[in-house]
Amino acid sequence: MAVSRRTLLSAAALAPPAAVLAGASPARAVSPAGDVVGKITVGYQGWFACPGDAAPIGGWWHWSRDRFQPPSPGNTTIVSWPDVRDYTHTYPTAYPNLGGGQPAALFSSYDQQTVDTHFDWMRTYGIDTAALQRFNPFGDEGPTRDAMAQKVRAAAERTGRKFYLMYDVSGWATMQAEIKTDWLTRMSAHAASGAYARQNGKPVVCVWGFGFADENHAFTPAACLDVITWFKAQGCYVIGGVPTYWREGRNDSRAGYLDVYHAFDMISPWMVGRTGDLAGLDWFYANVNTADQADCTAHGIDYQPCVLPGDLSAGHRRHGDFYWRSVYNMIRLGAQGLYVSMFDEYNEGNQIAKTAETAASVPAGTGIRALDEDGTFCSADYYLRITADAGRMLKGQLALTAVRPTPPTVTTTPPNTDLARGRGTSTSGYTQVYGPGNAVDGDAGTYWESTNNAFPQWIQVDLGSVVPVGRVVLGLPPAWGARSQTLAVSGGTTGSSFDTLSAAAGRGFDPASGNTVTVTFPASTIRYLRVTFTANSGWPAGQLSTLEAYAR
């Protein structure tokens, strides 16, 4: 099993930080816009598997240290928890239930619906290109990685995204010959797809790991140059995933590899784990990235620096400010493209894919940080939305700004605005003229009544868009007599899959207090709100005249 890059590479030493926010003269473009130049690219692992998903690798690949045992607090490789509400199939784990009471379940990358969902997100949030990570495919991972390439290709073709192969040569001792065999006999066929990324008219290939100063990258300069030259001879545009200090040949870079680095068409220096604060990002901009860009321009090489959302588990994110500073610095530098590290790297906590919002959405008692870890509620898709704004700024559709334009939540609706008023409704059934629309018409005298004598029954409202909801007010006509209704509140983003927001309980409706009940819960980002009834002491049906939803 491949280990994370961070475990292979120690963080590079920082000089004393200096906050530098002055403007800079953009570098001239070396290559014209293509599928990587002028574009947002995300690193895509696609390396999670679960028992029962039919992946050849078997077990809990990349979820567990011992992949043949279910992931748990003592057997895990992840530091962040995904938001799984958009997946149609998930797999139960040995983690405790989530803070909100739901079972702790995870997704499999091997399910085509998972890959399709990820590429749907890429399309929705303006991500242009995905770099599919490919580690040594000649061991037991090979068949699964081959299948993942096909799944990614299908998703990219369907959504109009681009993808390319990014070979990670970490620990691949026989890389020099085998990487060529793999490209010729397996992967080059994907370059025929209209979704395969091309730059300067050539299919894109990235090789990550040449020149790193550790035992997992002990390739000679001659071997590295041979591979780069060979791929170029195949007609490829070759990107190098290189050490942070590639140009200086120190810290994380071996000395004597500058000719290797200068042989690439594009250079993408690694930055994960190098800094965790804004001052550090500014120091790298002034002392490393600026000279990197100048060197690349002087040698006719495109520059694609890493931009980082920050390690959520280490508290780096600052509700998006860290990511935006990283993006801003590289765009004002004039970088030819941006490489987001990473899309789905829940193992290192630097994922932009949808992530648990609050403690209610992570396994209880595990200490896994949710997106609100610094006290600011952020929607599950927040870092995807920041990426969308980053892409707009890179392409000149948004003016260059050091101030993050992306709000942490997807709505600016005041907390006292009823999000359900006048929205579309549906129900399991209703009696006579007492349809579900009566519950959201603002008139406490009209009401919904479900089919009689047939519990359970439910009423559902479509809030129109994905919004945070933390409070629901339910009511009956003010003149009705007191009664108790046993009901649960749930929500979801798709209308077909729901998470429990408040578990089933008897709720007392009393005319002395307005015949209303308020249900509160940790704010959850949903579009569809459902109330399910299983008992009513006053009538054999679910009944509501008021169904209101509020942000908090």
N, C-alpha and C positions, 0 to 999 in steps of 0.2 A: 504494500500500500504506500502510495506517495504521501509524504508528510508535508506540512505546510511550509511555505517559503520562510515564514518568520522563524520557525524552529531551526531552519538551516542557517539563517543569516543573523548575526548579531547587529543590533542597531548601531549605525555609524555615529561617531562622536560629533557633537555639535560644538562649534565655537560660540562664544557669548552672543546671544541673540540681539538683533537690532531691528526694531520695527521700522520697516521701510515701505511706505505707501505712495511714494512719489511716482509719477507716470514714467513710462519708458518708451523709447522709439520701437515700434513693432519691427520684427525681423521681416525681411522680404521672403516671400514664398519661394521655396525651391521647386516644388512640383505644383501643378494645377490641382484644383479641387477634384477629388475622386471619392473612393469609398472609405479612405482613412484620412487623407488630407482634407482639412476643413470639416471634419466630422467628429462626432462623439462615439467612441468605441468603448464597450464594456468587456471586462474579462469575465468569461462565463465558464464556471467549473462543470456544472452538469454531472456531478459525481456522487450523488446521494442515491442509495438503493435501500430497499426494505424487503424482508422475507415475503414472498408471495407476489412480487411484482414481475417475475419472470426474468430478471436481470441475470445473465450468466455468472456474474461475480458472486452472487449469493450473499445472504446475510444483510447486516446493517452497514453497508459500505459508507464510510466517512461520517456516519452518525455515532458509531461506537468504537472504542479502542479495540475491544474484542468484538469483531463484527458478527460473530456467531452467537452473541448474547445481546438482548435488547438494550438500547440506550437507557441509562439511568444516571443519577448524580455521580455514581462511582464508576461508570463505564461510558464515558462520553468523549467526543472530540470537538464539541461545539461550545461556544461561549455566548451565543445569541440565539433567541428563539424566533422562528418564523411565524408570521401571521398566515394561517392555513385556510382562511375562510373562502378563498377563491378556488380551492382544489376540490374536485368531485370525489377524490378518494384519498384517504390518509390511513396511517398505520399506527395502531396503539403501541405505546412504549411502556417501559417500567418506571418512568418518571412519576412523581406524585401528580394528582390532578392539578389543573391550572388553578390559579387563585380564585377564579370565578366559579370553580366547581366542575368544569368540563374535563373530560379525559385528555391527557397530554398525548397528542398524536402528531406525526410528522409525515412529510410528503416523500415521494420517490421521484427522482429525476428521470427514472426509466419509464415512467408513465408518460405516454405521449401528451396527455392532457396537461401535465405539469409543464412540459416544454412549450406547448401551445400557449398556456397561460403566461409564461414568462415572456414569450415573444409578443403576445398581445399587449403586455405591459410596455414592452419596448416601443411598440407602435404608438400606443396611447401617449407615452411620455417623450416621444421624439428621439429615442435612441436609434442611431443610424446602423451601427455595426456591432456584432458580437464576435469576440475572439474566443473560440472554443479551445479550452486547454486540453492538451494531449500529452500525457506522460508516456513513458516507455510502454509501447503496446505489445511487446513480445512476451510478457508474462501473463498471469491470470487475469489481468485487467483488460487485455486486448480485445476480446469479443464484446465486452460491455462498452468500451470506448468506441469501437467500430459502429456499434448500434446507435450510440449517442450522436455520432456524426450524422447518421442518416436521419435521426429524429430532429436534430437541429436544422438540417437542410430543409426538411419538409416544413417545419415551422417558419423558417425564414422565407421560403418561397410563398407560403400562404399569406404572410403578413407584410411582404414587401421590404423586409429587413435584409441586411447583408451579413455574411459570416465568413470567417477564415480560420484556418488551423494555426494554433499557437503551440508549437512543440516546447514543452518544458523538459529540459534534458537533465534535470537534477537526478543524480544517482544512476544515470544510464551509462554504464561503463563502456558498452559496445555501441554507443550512439553513432559513431562516425560512419559505419557501414549500414547499420540498421535503419537510420532515419531516411536514407536514400531509398532503401527497399520498401519501407512503409509508404513513402510518397508515391513511388512508381506503381506499386501493386495494390494499394488500398485507397489512399487519400486523394491522389491527383484526379480521380474520376469526378470528385465533387466540384472541381474547378469548372466543369462543363455546365454547372447550374447557373442560371441567371442571377441567383441569389448569392453566388460566391463573390466575395469582395475582390475588386480589381482597382489597381492604382497605376496610373500611367499606361493603361491598357494591359497590365499584367496581373495574373492572379497573385494574391497576397499570401505570404507565408511568414510567420514569426518564429524565431528560435530564441527561447528564453533560457539564459543561464551561462552563456560564455563569459569567462573572465572572472567569475566570482571567486573570492579568496577563501574557499573552504573545501573540504575533502569530497563533497558531493559534486564538485564542478572541476575536477582535475584534468581538464582537456588542454592539450598543448595549443599554442597559437597556430601551429601548422594544421592541426586537426580542425580547429575552428574555421580557419580560412578556407580549408578544403570544402567544408560543408556549405559555407556561404557562397563560394564560387560555383559549386555544383548546382545549388538551387537557382542561382542567376542564369546558369547555362540552360536550365529547364524553362527559362522564360519567366521566372517569378520575380516579383518585387519583394525584397526580403527585409523584414523588420528585426531589429535586435533588442530583446529584453535584457538590458545590461545593468551592471552595478551602479549605484548612486554616484560613486566617485570614479567612473570609467575614464574620464578625461585626465584625471590626475594620477591614476594608477596607485591609489592608496586606500586605506580603510577596508571597504568591502570589495575592492577591485585588486586583482593581481597586477603587478607591474609588467610592462612589456607587451601589453595587448592592444595598444592604440591602433595598430594597423588592422587588427581584427575588427575593432569598433568602427573604424572608418570605412570598412568594406561594406557595411550595411547601407541599404537605401534609406532607412529610417531608424532612428535611435529612440528607444523608450526606456529611460532609466527607472529602476525600481525605487519606490519611496515608502512602502508600507513599513511601519515601525521606526521610521527615522525621526519623527517628531510627533508630539501630541498637543501642541498649543500654537496659537496664532503667531507668537513671536518666533517660534521655530520655523514656521512656514515662511515668514518674511526673511529670516536669516538665509534659508536655502535659496529663496528668490534672488537675493542680493549677492550671495557668495558662491552659489553653485549653478543655479538654473540659467542666470543671465550669461555666464561664460559658456555654458553648454550650448545655448542657442547660437551664440556667436561662432563657436567652433563648428557646429553643424552647418551653418550657413556658409562659412568659409570653405567647407569641403563638399558642398552640394548635397548635403544630407538633410532629409526632413526630420523634424523634431516632434516627438509625441510624448510629452511628459506624463507621468502618473498624476492624477488628482484623486484626493482621498476623502471619503466621508468621515473617517476617523474611527478608531476602535471604540465601539459602544461599551464593551466590557470594561474598558479603562477610563471611561468618562471623558473621552476626547471631543465628543461631538458638539457640545455647546449648542444644542438644538438647531444645528444647521450652519452655524457661523464658521466652524472649522472647515467644512466642505466648501462653503462659498468663498472663503479666503483662498483656499487651494485653487479653485477654479479661476477666480479673479486674477491671482498672481500669474498664472500660466497664460491666460488670454491677453493680459496687458503686456506680457513678454513678447507675444507674437508667435506663440507655438503653432505649428502647422496642423496639429490635431490634438485631441485629448484622449487619454486612456484612463478609464475609471477603474480603480482597484478597490472592490470587485463588485460584480452583480449579485452573486449568491454565496459569498464566502462567510457563512455563519460560523465557520470554524475559527476565524480570526476576528470576528466582530466588525468587519469593515464592509458589510453588505449594504447595497442600496435597495435590494428587493424588499418586498413588504415584510415588516417586522412587528413583533408584539408591541402594542401601544402602552399597556399599563400592567401592573402587577396581577391584574385579573386574567391576563392572557399569557402568563408564563407559569411554569410548574411551581407550585407553592413551596416555600422554604428553601429554594435552591440558590437564591442570590443572583439569579440571572437578571441582568438589567433590561428593562423595557425602554422604549423611546422617551418616556417621560421621566427618565432617571434624574434629571436635574430640576424637576418640578414644572417643566413646560410640557403640556400635552401636545403630542405630535401625531398626526394621522399615520396609519400604517404605510401609506404610500408617499410620505413626506420626502424621502430622499430621492425617489423617482421624480417627484415634482421639481425638486431642486435641479436634478439632472436636465429636465426639460428646459428650465430657464437658462442653465449653463449652455445648452446647445443653441438656444436663441442668441445668447450673447456672443458665442463663438462665431456665429454666422452673421453677426451684425444686425440681427432683428431686434435686439435689445441693447440699449446704450451701455457701454462699459461702466460698471458701477461697483464700488467696494462694498456697498450696502446690500445685503441679501434681500432680494425682492419677494422671495417665496414665503408665504405665511405658514406657520407650523400646522395649521388646520385648514381644511378645504372650504371653510365658510366663515364669513364675518357676521353671520346672523347673531343679533344680541341674544343673551341667554334667556330672555323672557319672551322670545318669539316662538309661537306654536308652529313647529315644522310640519305638522300633519294637516293643518287646516286646509280644506279644499283639495287635498291630494287624492289620487286614485286609490281605490280600496278593492279588496277581494275577501272572500269568506268561504268557509267550508259549507255553508248553507244558511238560509234565512227563511223566516216565516212571513207569509203574506206580503205586506208592503214595507216591512221593517228591514230594509236592506242596509248594507255596511256603510254606504255613503252618509247615512244619518248620523254616524258617530263623529264625522269630521266636518259637519256643515256649520258648526258654531252655534247651533240651536239646542239647548239642553232639553227642550221638550220633545224633540224627535229622537228616535232610538233604533238601534240594531237589535234584533232578536234572532238567535240562531234557530236552526231546526230543533224542534222539541223532542225530548226523550231520546237523545242520541249523542250523549257525551262520548269523547271529547269533541269540542267545536272551537273554531278559531276565526278571528278577524284580523286582517292584515292591511297595512297602508304602505304605499310606495311613496317615499319622501322626495322622489324626483331626482336625487343625486346622492352620492355618498357623503354623509355628514356625521359629525359626532353627536351622539345622543346619550344623556346621562340621567334623564328624568322623564317619567311618563305620568300623566294625570288621567285617571279614569273616572267616569261619572255616570250616574243614573238620573232620570228626571227628578227634580228637587222634591216633588210631592209624593214620590213613591215611599213605601214603607221600608224599614231597615231589613237588610239581608246580608248574608255572607256568600261571596263567590270564590271558589278555589280557582286560581288562575296563575299562569306563568307568562313571563315576558321574554321574548327572544328576538334576535335580529340577525341580518345577514346582508351581504352585498349583491347576491345573485337572484334572490327570490326562490331559490330551490334548496339552499343549504342554510341552516340557522344555528346560531350559538345561543345558549341560555344566558340571558342578561339578569334575570331574577327568577329564581326557582319557584315552582308551584307552591302556593300557600293560600290559606283562607284570608280573604280581604273583606273587612267589614265596611259596608256602605250604610251610612246613618243620615237620615234627613236632618238631624240636629246639627250636623257638621257639613251640610251642603250636599250630602250623598256623593261625595268624591273621595277617591283614594289616590295618594301620591306614591309612586314606586320609584326609588332612586337606586342607582348602581354605578359602578365605575364607568366613566364615559367610554363608549365604544363607537367606532366609525362604521356606520351601516347605511343602507339605502332602504331596506325592507324591515318593517317593524311588525311583529306578530304577537297577539295576545291569545293564549290558548286556555279554554275553560274546561274544567272537569267536574264541577259541581256548583249548584246554586240553591241556597236554602229557601229562596222565595219563589222560584219557578224552574221547571225542568229544562232550562235552556241558558245559554250565555246571553247576557244583556249589557248593552252600553249605550248611553246617549252622548258620551264625551270620550274621545280618544285624542289626547294631546301629547306632543313630544317636544322636549326642550333639550338644548345643548347641555345644560346643567341646572 
